[in-house]
């Protein structure tokens, strides 16, 4: 009675996780492009790319732990 919606909640949060992974992937790609187009050495741009990379890989690792299939 109390745990009937567990599957529905898991699916909902798995969908949210997949959407987050997709959006962070786009952010990471944009940060990489900006870093490649940069003429000077700017620590803020490099830090932004590394932060985006770590967030994306953390979410990807979480999806692997939860056994979520990315479509």
N, C-alpha and C positions, 0 to 999 in steps of 0.2 A: 504494500500500500504506500509506504513512504518512499520507496526507492524505484518506483516505476519510471520516473522521468530521468533516471540516470543516463540511459542511452541517448535520450534526446539532448540532455545537457552536454554530454561528451561530444556529440556531433556538432552542436552549436559552437562550443569552444574550440573544437578542432577546425571548424570553418573560419573562425576568427584568427586562429593561429596561421592558417594557410594565407589568409588575406594580409596579415602582418608580414609574413615572410616575403610575399610578392612585393609589397610596398617597400620593405627595407632593401630588397634586391635592386629595385629601381633607384633608391637613394644611393646605394653603394656604387652602382654603375655611373650615376651622375658624378659622384665624388671622384671616381677614378678618371673620368673624362676631364673634369676640371683640373685634377692634378697633372694629367698629361699635357694639357694646354698651357700650363703655368710656365712663365719664363723665369721667374725668380724663385728662390727657395723660401716658401712661406709656411711657417710652422702651423698656423691655424688651419690651412687647407689639408695638410698632412694629418693633423690631429682629427679633423672632421672625417677624413677617409678611414682612419683607423677605428674611430668610434663607430662609424656606420658598418664597418667590416665586423667588428666584435659583436654588435647587436644582431646582425644578420646571422652570423655563425652560432650565436647563442640560441636564437629562435630555431635554427635548423637542427641543432643538437636536441632541443626540447621536443621537436617534432619526431625525431628519431627515437627518443625515449618513449614517447606516447604511441609510437607506431602509426603515425598519421601518413596517409598516402597523399603526395602532392600531385595535383592534376594539372 
